[in-house]
Amino acid sequence: MSIQKGLKPQEKKESTYDTGRGVLIGAVLLAGVVTSFLLSSCANFKILGRNLDFMDESFILTVKLSNAKGVKNLRGVVVEWNEKSGEVFSGDFTKVENPVGTFGFFVRSSENQYVMAYGDSNGNDLYDQGEPAWIHSNSGGPVAVEFDEVEKKARVVGQLSKSTIIPKRLISGVKRFAAGRTREEIISRLNIPVALGDIADLGDPRFSSERGEQGLWQPVDFPVDSGIGIYFLEEYDPNRIPVLFVYGAAGSPQDWKAFFAKIDRKKYQPWFFYYPTGRRLDEMGGALNRGVESLHDFYKFKQLHVVAHSMGGMVARSFVVKNVLDDGNGYITKLVTISTPWGGHAAAAMGVKHAPEVVPSWRDMASGSDFQKDLYSRDLNGKVSHLLMYGTKNTKSMLLPEENDGTVSVKSQTFAPVMSVAVRFKSFYSDHVGILANPEVIKLTEEFLAGK
């Protein structure tokens, strides 16, 4: 489904432009066929525009419950409630299915948002006194969530308790709001499904390469439709080392199929970050860090390796900087990146300058962006060992220099501020996507993770 209350239903027309596997918009702009490109991608830009409008008008609320494990039928609820008048203006609801107890919502106003959760012990889909519950409160009782008006986000933590009582005035307000309305009319359905340790079925359509394009062009629709978070391929095993995989622009978990099939599953347990690649890269690095830290709090793993492709390498480095340097964690010691455009991409800059609507991540991908300058000013040397691999299977292009992998220039992949601090680097005669199926790339990755 597409975003309601702000976005029209998603057009079904497929774009003829392969955003995930070719050069971004700038390739077409420089080729001098702007008009035909814009016509062929009209549906994408219309959808993107509605997503961007919604981003400007909405706020993101996320919650983490510290004792959710084992709570039956856990539900998260947000209600826009005027405590003085008792009137409820909107509400939303979500099933909390990850074991960590994290959930989230988009909300249309930063005022009077009350968030709560409960374990629906009797399965009647309602809160009943005595069920384990939590409501965002201070010492004086329930309070509205305070949002950062610049980031347009709020993050709160809580703990379920059977002694918690949801105020009767709030329950009464919800009942008055719901009176005479269907469930579809009551619930905004702007909840963000959050996966943290959920077991992935790679055959699920949400993990398809086609869905990856939605993540680029629809940075709001994607998390509402498909969710965001960190998936496992199998149950957590404390005796195996987690390896977290991060795909690139318009990518999907399917990009890692060869790695998942060939990596030593007796020694490693693959995880992957599932996210909308159209969002700002530092924002996604922060989301990934919070997810990993929540999983670490829950599972207490001693090591975590990170492997990333293309633009995902920049997201991964942002995450690692936050985790290791800002938060002082010591469980990440190995980072592998493959075909990452460390020096940015001229096409992204052209897209920012000329496109009718701008994918947010393009701003960070433009060469010399503030994001890149800040990212490379943080020194991981001596704390995290970095293996940098890149492709050199040249393709003639009006945008790319002679040395490229068909999508990214070799110069960008070997950008000096990153290359100079990598403990090891190696080139492969592979194109931008094909490199992920190269057996030598997988073999070198495993050797590096093993300390060879």
LORO-531280 format. One record per residue: residue in one letter; x, y, z of N, C-alpha, C in turn. Coordinates in steps of 0.02 Angstrom, whole numbers, plus 50000, padded with zeros to 5 digits. Each point is the difference from the previous one (the first is absolute). Layout:
N
AXYZXYZXYZ
...
This chain:
452
M500424994150000499585005950000500445006250000
S499725005549979500365006350002499765004050060
I500385005250016499835004250057499315003049991
Q499594999550053499355003350001500075006750034
K499495004149995500005006650030500615004149978
G500125000249937500575004049978500284997749934
L499934993649985500244997449937499444996249967
K499945000949935499504996449962500244992949989
P499544995449983500214993149988500564999649949
Q500444995450012500594999249958499814998049929
E500305003549951499914998149930500324993149989
K499724996249956500254993349986500495000049942
K500065005649964500445000249941500724998950021
E500344995649964500704998650014500445005049964
S500525002250033500485004449967500424996049951
T500175003249944500444996849951500735001350015
Y500135003550054500685001950017500264995750056
D500534996349991500274995450050500435003850049
T499685003050049500375004250048500494996150041
G499854993850015500434996350046500614996949967
R499994999249935500544996449969500395004149950
G499805005949987500365004249953500215006450033
V500245004649961500195006650026499375003750016
L500035004550049499415003750021499815005149948
I499565004550018499705004649953500505004049958
G500585001650028500485004149965500234997049935
A500034993349996500224996849938499555001949943
V499365000450014499525001749948500025007449986
L500075004050051500035007249991500595001949955
L500584997150013500585001749961499974997249930
A499604994949990499934997249934499555004449956
G499705005050028499615004849961499304997749984
V499734995350040499324997749986499575001150061
V500045006050027499635001750061499264998949992
T499735002349944499274999749990499754992950001
S500314995649961499764993149998500074996650067
F500545001750037500084996950066499455002250047
L499865006550000499495002550045499324997049984
L499864999249935499364997049982499964992750022
S500554996349990499994992950018499974999050075
S500265004950039500024999350072499485004450035
C499535002449962499505004650028499664997150061
A499804993749997499654996950056500454999850062
N500644998449990500464999850057500055006850033
F500075005349961500075006650029499365002450034
K499434998249973499375001850033499944996750069
I500164993550001499974996450063500525002750049
L500605001349975500535002950042499775006650029
G499695004249959499775006650024499514999350057
R499544995249995499514999150054500344997450063
N500494995649992500384997650057500385005750034
L500315004349961500385005650028499535004950036
D499425001249971499515004450034499804997150067
F499904993450001499804996950064500575000450051
M500624999249977500575000650045500025007050031
D499845005049961500015006950025499445001250052
E499464996349993499405001350041499934995250059
S500434995250007499904994850050500604999450047
F499914996050053500514998850051500064992550010
I500584997850023500114992850012500084998950075
L499624995350026500024998150070500214992750005
T500524998650039500214993150011500034998550075
V499854993850017499964997850070500404993650008
K500344999450056500324993750018499794998050070
L499724994050006499804997450065500534995150025
S500235001150060500584996250024499844992950023
N499374998550011499824993350026499444996849960
A500055000549934499474997449957500054992549988
K500574997150013500094992949986499484995850036
G499674995849961499514995450029499315002850011
V499915006649988499335002950010499554998049941
K499434997250016499554997449950499615005649965
N499954999749934499595004649960500165007350017
L500625001949995500205006750017499755005049948
R499705005450023499725005149956500285006950019
G500155004049949500205006950010499465004649975
V499875005550036499465004649983500255007250007
V499825004349953500115007250007499335003549989
V499865004950043499365003649997500135007450006
E499715003849954500025007350006499415002150045
W500165002150061499505000950053500095006750034
N499475003950002500005006150039499804998250071
E500484999850045499884997650068499495004450036
K500005006649986499545004550035499274998949979
S499894999549934499314999149976499804992749998
G500494995549999499864992949995499894997649929
E500055004549951499854998249931500604996549967
V499864994749963500494996549960499915001849927
F500555001849966499965002349931500254994849950
S500444995650021500254994849955500334994650041
G500094994349970500324994550035500304995049952
D500474996350023500304994749959500214994250046
F500104994349969500084993850037500474995549961
T500414996150035500444995349966500114993850042
K500094994549967500224993950034500765000350006
V500254998650059500735000250012500244992849999
E500324998149945500174993049990500744998550008
N500425005150005500714998550010500134998750074
P500474995750017500124998150070500295005650042
V500265005249969500335005450036499495005050028
G499395000249972499495004550025500055007049973
T500175000849936500065006549968499445000949949
F499705006049999499495001549950500025007549984
G499655001849946500025007049979499395002149961
F499925006749994499445003049963500235006349965
F499685001549943499985006849975499405003450031
V500065006250022499425003850025499985006749964
R499405002749993499925006149961500105006450040
S500014999450066500095005850044500494998250056
S500385004950022500454998850056499675001750067
E499385002149998499655002150061499544994550025
N499994999150066499504995750033500034992749978
Q500594997549986500074993049982500184995950062
Y499554995550019500094995650058500124992949973
V500534996850024500184993549975500004994950057
M499774994049985499934994950051500074993149968
A500024994950041500034993149976499684995550052
Y499764994349977499714995150047500054993049970
G500004995150044499984993049979499284997750002
D499734998549942499294998049995499934992750021
S500024998950065500034993350028499404995749980
N499415003049999499404996149985499815000049926
G500395003549959499904999849928499385003449974
N499725004750040499395003449976500155006549962
D500655001349988500215005949961499885006650035
L499884999750067499885006050039500444999850062
Y500135005950028500365000350064499514998850056
D500184995350045499604998750059500455000850061
Q499745003350051500395001250060500274993450027
G500635000050019500334994150025500464996849949
E499915001849936500464997649949500655004150004
P500584996949984500625003850002499965006049953
A500165005850026499915006149961500545005150016
W500055005049956500455005650010499715006149964
I500075005850030499825006349967500545005150015
H500195003849950500535005050009499785005050054
S500415000750053499795003850059500605003650030
N499845004550046500495002750046499744998750071
S500305003050049499804998650070499285002150014
G499735004449957499325002450011499484996249962
G500214995249958499524996149962500155000449925
P499554997449959500114999949927500125007049972
V500485000349953500175006449968500064998849925
A499885005349962500094999749928500754999449984
V500144996849945500694999249976500275006849976
E500625001450015500325006049975500444998249940
F499885003549945500374998749938500555005249991
D500544997749971500525004649977499745003349936
E499885006550003499685003449944500475000749940
V500654999250010500475000349944500044993249966
E500144994850040500034993249972499304997349984
K499495003050031499314997749992499914992850023
K500334998450056499984993250026499955000150076
A499754994650027500014998950072500154992650012
R500414998750050500154993150018499914999350076
V499604995250020499864999050071500104992750018
V500124998850064500094993150024499494998950056
G499844993850012499524998550052500064992950026
Q499594998550050500014993450030499284998050017
L499814994149978499324997650012499934997850073
S499395001150026499864998050069499254998650007
K499834994950037499294998550012499695005250046
S500415003950034499725005150045499865006549963
T500235000749937499865006049962499265000249982
I499705005850007499305000949983499945005649947
I499714998449943499875005049949499425004450026
P500085006749998499485004450028499304998749970
K499504999950044499314998949977499775005449952
R500245006350012499795005549956500274999049930
L500594997149994500284998649934499604994449967
I499854994750037499614994549972499325002449978
S499695004350041499345002849982500055004249937
G500545003949994500095004149941500084995849937
V500364994550006500084995549944499334997049980
K499614998050049499344997049985499555005149965
R500015006350022499595005149967500255001149928
F500655000049991500295001049934499814994249954
A499984994050027499864994049959499264998849987
A499585003350039499284998649995499745001249929
G499674994849972499705000649934500494999649943
R500634998650013500504999649947500254992849993
T500194998449939500314993549989500735000250022
R500304994250006500704999650019500445003749949
E499834999449935500385003349948499965007650007
E499445002550024499925007350008500365002550063
I500084995850049500305002050063500765000349996
I500304994849972500724999350002500335003349940
S500505004150013500355003649947500404995449955
R500234994450028500424995149964500645003249975
L500305004150042500655002949986500524997150047
N499864993950025500504996750042500584997649957
I500584999650031500614997849965500194993250029
P499894994649963500214993550025500764999850011
V500214998250059500714999850016500214992750012
A500524997949963500264993250007500665000450038
L500064996350053500634999450037500064992850022
G500354996249959500074992950015499454995749970
D499565002949960499494996049965500354995549949
I499714994149989500294995249953499735001449930
A500455001149952499805001849932499904993949956
D499495000249959499914995349945500185003949937
L500574998549970500235003849943499534999549940
G499554995250001499504999549947499425004850009
D499975003350057499465004950013500075005749949
P499445002149968500035005349950500305006550027
R499965001350065500285006350026500755000349991
F500334994249993500724999949993500234999549927
S499545000849954500174999349929500405006149975
S500354998949945500375005649970499545005449975
E499394998249980499515005149978499815004650057
R499954997250061499825004150058500575004850017
G500614998149981500575004450013499935006849966
E499705000149941499905006449966499525004450039
Q499504996950032499545003950041500375003550057
G500494996650027500385002950055500365006349981
L500195000649936500345006149977499505005649986
W499484998549963499535005149977499455001650050
Q499884995550047499455001050047500254999250072
P500375004950025500324999450065499525000150059
V499365001749989499494999550053499574993849988
D499764999049939499594994149986500354993550019
F500654999749986500374993850011499984997750072
P500185004150050499984997450068499294998450025
V499505003749975499314998450020499774993549969
D500174999149936499794993949965500404993950024
S500655000850007500454994350007500384999850066
G500045005650035500365000250063500735001949991
I500354999850055500715001650002500314996150057
G500634998349995500314996750057500534995049980
I500164995550046500534995149992499704993150004
Y500084996349946499724993249995500554994850008
F499814994350028500434994150004499774995149946
L500444995649979499804994649955499804993750038
E500174999850063499824994350042500035002250073
E499794995750045499995001750071500705002050024
Y500025004650046500645002450027500384994250032
D500664999749986500434994850028500595003450034
P500054999750066500555003450036500694997249983
N500034994249967500644996949983500265001949931
R499615004149964500225002249934500035007749998
I500465002649960500115007249996499505003149951
P499645005150021499555003549954500405004049948
V499774999649938500275004249946499425003949971
L500045006650007499455004549979500145002549930
F499534998949953500065002049931499575006149986
V500285004949964499655006249985500025001249924
Y499424999849967499985001049927500025007449983
G500055001449935500075006949976499375002949970
A500085005549964499435003849972499554995549957
A499355000150016499504996049965500144992550004
G500424998150049500174993050009499484996350041
S500144993650010499564995850040500414994350030
P499724996450048500354994250028500204994849947
Q499635000049943500174995249947500705001249973
D500265006150007500685001449976500524995550033
W499844997650060500484996250039499914992449995
K499604997749952499844992949997500624995649995
A500485002149959500614995949992500394999750065
F500055005750034500345000150065499644995550050
F499345000650003499624996050048500094992649986
A500074998149936500054993049982500704997250013
K500515004249994500694997450001500375001450065
I499785004850039500365001550062499944994250049
D500504998850039500024994450047499465001050054
R499454996549993499435000950046500114996350066
K500534996050005500164996950063500375004850046
K500325005049969500395004850038499655006750005
Y499625001849947499685006649997499244999449994
Q499655005050026499285000549991499855006549964
P499754999649938499875006249961499385003750026
W500085006550007499455004650012499995005049943
F499445003449989500015005549952499585005850023
F500235005949982499645006250014499515001349943
Y499375000950017499475001249951499775007250009
Y500095004149949499885007250009499845003449934
P499675005850003499865003849939500625004049979
T500284998549942500625003149980499925007249977
G499385002349996499895007049982500075004850059
R500044997550061500065004350059500725002750005
R500095005250041500675002750011500454994750031
L500624999949979500444994550018500195000150074
D500125005850028500165000350071499414997950043
E499405001649977499394997950035499964992450002
M500154996849943499984992749997500574996950041
G500585003350000500554997650043499805000250073
G499655005350020499765000550069499484994750016
A499534998849954499494994950010500324993150007
L500504998749958500344993550004500374999350066
N500315005450023500364999650064499524998650058
R499445003450001499514998750055499754992949998
G499894997449939499774993149994500534995050025
V500625001149980500544995550021500105000350075
E499985006050028500095000650073499434996750038
S499395000449973499444996550032500104992549998
L500244997449943500134992949994500574997950046
H500505004450007500564998450045499764999850072
D499585004650019499724999950068499624993550013
F499674997549948499574994250006500404993549999
Y500474999449952500364993749990500714999850029
K500285005750014500675000450031500554996849957
F499955000549933500524997149958500665003750011
K500554996549990500665002850014500335002949938
Q499784997849941500295002449937499455001349950
L500125004849955499565001249943500435002549943
H499964996649943500355002249940499505003549953
V500245004649960499575003949956500264999549928
V499554998349954500164999549928499495004249962
A500255004449956499555004649966500185000849927
H499495001649960500095000949928499775006949978
S500385002949954499825006249967499855005550051
M499465003749991499835005350047499914997450071
G499854993650007499944997050066500645000550040
G500575000549966500635000950036500025006550038
M499695005249972499985006550034499534999850060
V499434996549992499544999050056500354996050055
A500364994749979500344995750048500545003950038
R500395004049965500525003950034499695004950049
S499465003349980499655004650045499784996350063
F499724994149992499794995950057500594998150044
V500544997749969500584997850039500315005750039
V500045005949969500265005950035499595001550062
K499344999849993499565001450057500084994650054
N500044993849979500034994550047500664999750037
V500545000849964500674999150028500275006450031
L499975005549963500295006350024499545003950046
D499375000749981499545004050040499764996350062
D499834993649992499714996150055500504995750037
G500614999449974500544996650035499944992550003
N499634996949954499944992749999500634996949969
G500144993850018500604996749975499884993649963
Y499384998449983499874993549970500065000049924
I500055005849968500115000449928500745001349987
T500334995449968500715000949985500174999049926
K499514997649960500134998649930499455003249957
L500215003749948499545003049952500244998349930
V499564997249959500154998349931499535004149956
T500295003749952499585003749954500184998049928
I499494999949957500074997649932499705005249952
S500415002749956499765004549947499645006150028
T500255002850053499685005950030500255006449968
P499555004549981500205006449969500225005150053
W500574998650031500235004350056500085007349980
G500195001149938500085006849976499375003049972
G499444996750011499365002549975499904998349927
H499475002849972499824998649930499755006449969
A500305001849942499795006149966499274999849981
A499744993949987499304999449981499545002350056
A500194998550063499595002150056499975007750003
A500575003249990500015007350000499575002849944
M500024996849941499575002249945499264999150017
G499854994550034499314998950020499765005450048
V500435001750049499835005350048499885006649964
K500395001349949499965006449965499425000449951
H499844994549966499555000449943499344996250009
A499974995150043499394995850004499415004050027
P499394998549978499415003550025499874998750074
E500214994250025499984998350071500654996450016
V500265001050060500664997350017499944994550052
V500244994149982500054994550048500485002350055
P499804999850064500425002750054500714997250001
S500084993549986500684997150003500455002749945
W499725002749946500425003149948500415005750029
R499715003650046500365005850029500644997750035
D499974994350032500604997350034500484996749952
M499744997549944500414996649951500365004949953
A499795006249998500335004949957500725000950024
S500475000149954500705000650018500135006250043
G500374998950055500175005650044499455002250046
S499484995950010499445001950043500225000850072
D499615003650038500155000950072500024993350036
F499564995549979499994993350031500674996649990
Q500265000249939500644996749987500575003350039
K500015006650002500535003450036500014998050074
D499414999850030499954998150070500194992750010
L499784995749954500124992850006500744998449999
Y500375003349957500714998549993500445003750050
S499705004650037500395003550052500064995850063
R499624994650005500004995750058500464994149988
D500514999250040500534995149988499864993450036
L499894994749961499894993350028500644996050004
N500545002849975500634996349997500224997850070
G500194993650006500204997250064499444997150040
K499385001449980499424997350035499614995049956
V499935001749936499634995749954500434998949938
S500144993749983500394998449940499544999949940
H500225003349946499575000949941500314996649939
L499634995349971500184997049936499595003549947
L500345003049951499665003849946500104996349935
M499454997949968500034996749935499625004149949
Y500234999849938499675004049949500044996649931
G499555001949956499954997049934500305004449946
T500244996849947500345003749946499764997849931
K499434996849994499764997749935499705006049963
N500415003249959499835006349970499404999549953
T499595005350000499465000849953500045007149972
K499925000749935500025006749971499405004050023
S500145006150021499475004250027500175007349988
M499485004049985500115007249992500085003450067
L499804996750054500065003050066500624997750037
L500144993549995500554997150039500665000749963
P500545000850037500674999949970500154992949974
E500554999349964500164993749967500044994250049
E500285001250059500064994750049499385000050045
N499594994849995499384999750038499784992750004
D499474998850038499734993250005499314999649967
G499855004949957499365000349967499515004550036
T500135001650062499565004450039500395005350038
V500574998250028500405004550040500715000249973
S500305005950000500695000649977500484996650049
V500554997649973500524997250043500275005450046
K500055006149975500255005550041499585001050062
S499344999649994499565000850058500054994050046
Q500064994149972500054993950041500654999850040
T500515003449975500665000050033500165006950027
F499505003650023500075006850026500535000150055
A500495004349993500604999950043499865000250075
P499555004350025499905000350073499774993350030
V499694995849960499794993450024500524994749983
M500235000249938500494995049978500635000150043
S500205006050022500635000650036499994996850069
V499404999050028499964997150067499734992849999
A499844997449940499794993049995500614995650013
V499914994850038500574995650015500154995449941
R499514999349956500114995849941499525002249946
F500224999849937499555001549945500184995749940
K499504998849958500114995749942499485001649946
S500234999949938499555001149944499814993449968
F499414999949968499764994149965499715002149933
Y500114995949950499715001449934499274997850001
S499595004150030499284998650007499615006549993
D499384999449980499595006049996499695001350069
H499605005350004499785002650065499584995050040
V499584996249965499584995250035500294993049998
G500304998349943500284993349993500544998450050
I500335005150027500534998950047499764996250062
L499365000650016499734996750060499944992449991
A500034997849938499974992749987500694997249983
N500515004150003500684997849985500264995750057
P500164993649986500224995550054500635002550036
E500445003449963500615002650031499855005650049
V499495003949986499805005450046499744997050065
I499584994949994499734996750059500554996650040
K500464996749964500564996650034500445004950037
L500175005749969500425005050032499655003050061
T499345000949994499615002650057500064995450059
E499894993549989500054995150055500694999750030
E500515000349958500694999950025500135006150044
F499765005749977500115006250039499634999750067
L499384997749999499614999650062500334995150049
A500324994949973500344995050041500695002250024
G500225005849976500645002650022500594997449961
K499864997149940500554997249960500315005549956
